[in-house]
């Protein structure tokens, strides 16, 4: 029987999501998680592949607005819920889903598609480039002290119910979005994701806790959500703290939150996973080696409408360069483009017949788009070719950002 691809109908969601769970190992999610993600699913942007009455493939997209260098929020398709049944692998199901999805994204006028990858090697062939990384730390608080900035002692900390503090925490998050490329503006309903707290997600830790940082007038300027994992051995307490979200509007509040987490009684370690790679905590700790810092890929970016995407962001230096772009999967992006930008924020990208000065694919442009990985580093790996001396250094400098791009939560 021929396979059929069609847009998801709301009453098919459970069957469609069951297939997704099967593709990811068959471990069912908690009722709380399923309820949330059913509410967040946009059926009109969700695709299923059916073999008769059986769903064998899925792909969805969320309608995001993503912060890019310069602070503009750019429409982006948040690609999600991609999976193929193990009985239908190597039959072109994934490729057909990616083809249909990117065509739909282009037709909908979104310049970008973004995703987090269970297997990064899968998505590079569809033009996605790794644009942001996560920092993970495991701080040994028995051997590390924090060197905090002036004003930290004046910050008031208060334990609150995570749900009661949600509105204040969301205001802090929203204030940070324009200054950090890669952060999605919180769409309606997404604030609930951070409050998910089924026992299966706790890893043996406590229910979710929240501490807020306040100024003298009571304004909330930071927060941390965390769990405490109590443990004991023959010598006594050996607990740890798992940090979920931590955001703050000023250095004193930021340091006060980290100092609090590192000083919780009966714990000797603080673990955080999804932090920006330039996180200031690396400068607060007295011994960065005892923080056991490491990185992994996070956000992958695909330029769907190349000129619109390149014109949407600002550049760190004036730029005038002709790009020879290859894009086998989205051939409308292929060809020669002249990108000009000034230091004040204006950018223009248009087709040209002038000689090319840099040669690369949309995957490399996706990697460099948010100002993280540099074009120079990609060139060192042989993925960008300089055709005019000096063009690489100028373009790499212009694309680079002041802060590392960061995706604070999955989707």
Beta strands, then each sheet from edge to edge (+ up, - down):
strand 1: 4-7
strand 2: 47-51
strand 3: 54-67
strand 4: 73-84
strand 5: 112-115
strand 6: 129-130
strand 7: 133-140
strand 8: 156-160
strand 9: 209-214
strand 10: 220-229
strand 11: 232-233
strand 12: 236-237
strand 13: 239-248
strand 14: 267-276
strand 15: 294-297
strand 16: 300-303
strand 17: 319-326
strand 18: 335-341
strand 19: 347-351
strand 20: 358-361
strand 21: 385-386
sheet 1: 1+ 2- 3+ 4- 5- 16+ 6-
sheet 2: 8+ 9- 10+ 13- 14- 7+ 15-
sheet 3: 11+ 12-
sheet 4: 19+ 18- 17+ 20+ 21-
end
